[in-house]
Amino acid sequence: MSYKTIEVSPLHRFLLANTNMAWFWLLVRLYLGWGWLTAGWGKVQNPAWVGSDAGTMKTAAPLGRRFVECAKTI
């Protein structure tokens, strides 16, 4: 059985194997993580997700009223 070696493209090597690009990927990961945390924190503080009105978002979304319900709670 013979094996073939597939060469990695220079762009792939530059973006993923170059240690100088680690700073770029750190910034990307921090940006995405911050967005994820702020979105989650908004849901924790929104009464449509937790609290007395819990479940409003779950029942409104299939009916297409998701954005209307969000606007009312904000």
C-alpha angles and dihedrals in degrees: 000000000000125000126212122213116219114210118226115237118251091241091055091047091050096048100040109020102038112096091209089067091060090090091054092050090047090057091047092050093047092049093050092044092051090051090050093049095048092048091050093046090052090055092048091054096042113095090212088068101034132011131032095342096045113151096030092111092047094054097038098051098067089050093053095248096111097111093043092052091047092052091051094052094046 
